[in-house]
Amino acid sequence: MRCEECREGLSARLDGEAEPGPPGAVDRHLDGCAACREWFTGAERLRRAMLLRPAPAVPDLTASILERTPAPAGEGWGLRIALAVVAIAQLGLAFAQLLGTTHDAMPGHLAHESGAWNLAVGIGLLTAALRPRLAGGQLPPLTGFVGVLFALSAGDLVTGQVTVARLATHVLVVLGLVLLYAVHRGHRGRQAPRPAATADNSTATSGAAPEGPAARPRPRPFRRQAHGHHAA
């Protein structure tokens, strides 16, 4: 057995692994090789020093870490429940219009159109209360509707074409829009990813980031096999 093979077997013995070679070959070589005995003695001494070395003292940073860590955001159940209540009230108003139980002066078909729209708004608000991730998609159309409705209603109120009691029915959709925006912001804040500290650390340790666009890998050139032959 050569010295390299013997020392490989001795290293495996120190690690508690199976020794290579036939049984007893390492010990027979060790009995007749002073260099390997000296190497084995040094390896044993180094291993004991590493095992017995005390762990370095590390300060307890638990309190400071917990103090700087923001509390996890809740599920926003308060806003979602409030939005659901407004949605149910909006649905009740829509059904009242569709069933003709309100005292609106609008003709039949126009009342049906208004009731259908209020029903759609109520369903959308209720869906956003149950699934907050869908709230963002409802903000643009509902915001446009409330904006146009506010402008027209203000003009109708000034000219006396509508009463304050009739305008009070629009409070639900305005309140629903406010709650819809709050639910959307809360859900987006909970889903926002935290900054990647690993990428920052790697950039700081490696130096300045390379300028210009990231280099794209070049396509591998086609290589013809050396043993291939073209047919005659």
Buried (B, 14 or more C-beta within 10 A) or exposed (E): BEEEBBBBBBBBBEEEEEBEEEEEBBEEBBEEBEEBBEBBEEBEEEEEEEEEEEEEEEEEEEEEEEEEEEEEEEEBEEBBEBBBBBBBBBBEBBBBBBEEEBEBEEEEEEBBEBBEBBBEBBBBBBBBBEEBEBBBEBBEEBEEBBEEBEEEBEEBBEEEEBEEEBBEBBEBBBBBBBBBBBBBBBBEEEEEEEEEEEEEEEEEEEEEEEEEEEEEEEEEEEEEEEEEEEEE
